[in-house]
Amino acid sequence: MRQPGACVRSDKVTFRCPGCAAEGHDHKQEHAVLFEDGRFTCVVEKAHRSAIAEALGVKSALSGVQSPLRGVQSNLRSIS
């Protein structure tokens, strides 16, 4: 699933946080982070995890905190 501004950086992918973008921020498209183990977050506002989860097609923002997205390690580059 492609995300705006996605950039692979060693063990993670950074991309535009949809929550920050909706507020007129994240012009560099790097506030959202998807880690190799499937966790994800917004480095500016943790409350934006729900918006990131929706953009990634995950049912709950808790999925990014407690249980990793399946197959992320092999598909990390597919969102960029």
Buried (B, 14 or more C-beta within 10 A) or exposed (E): EEBEBBEEEEEBBBBBBBBBBEEEBBEEBBBBBBBEEBBBBBBBBEEBBBBBBBBBEBEEBEBBBEEBBEEBEEEBEEBB
